[in-house]
């Protein structure tokens, strides 16, 4: 797919990307992690609605690792201190395991200016993976074309989701990058980022 060319008189993509990143943070942080509840009560100016968001449970690998850690904890305690101690500790172990899974839930969000992945447990919206829309090039249903850079994975597979690959420029506006994410509605995502789905 051909790369989109910018006009001569446009500002460099890296400059616009830095500004759009700040605008994205402003729009997204006006909403709590549970975006469906609407803007936070503390915001003074009502933000524009988010274009797209979805919650990504932890990947199956992280879920299995958490379950394995809880089981190892209880078995080790049972072998060392006795099985009655392990039974007494089970509610705490299971509760902490569930808390890890909840706090590792992420939200994939598209605002008017960028897209990002937000982690519930960090309580800092748009904590990593912000890609300004000005740097976005293409969105395709996986697999990506052979000439694309290798895609970094964001989140794991879940039933009913479709894997898409997003090609974009790095924050310097030059280097080619890509990431893949499992989305509930690829067409809605493509519409939200204003790129036709390839």
Protein Blocks (a to p, Z undefined) as FASTA:
>chain_A
ZZddddfklccfklmmmmmmmmmmmmmmmpcfblmnopafkbmbdcdddfbdcdddddfk
lmmmmmmmmmmmmmmmmmmnopklmmmmmmmmmmmmmmmmmmmpccddddfkbccdddfk
lopghkbopacfklpmbdcdddddfkbccdddedjadehiacdddddddfkomaccdddd
ddfblmlmmmmnopacZZ
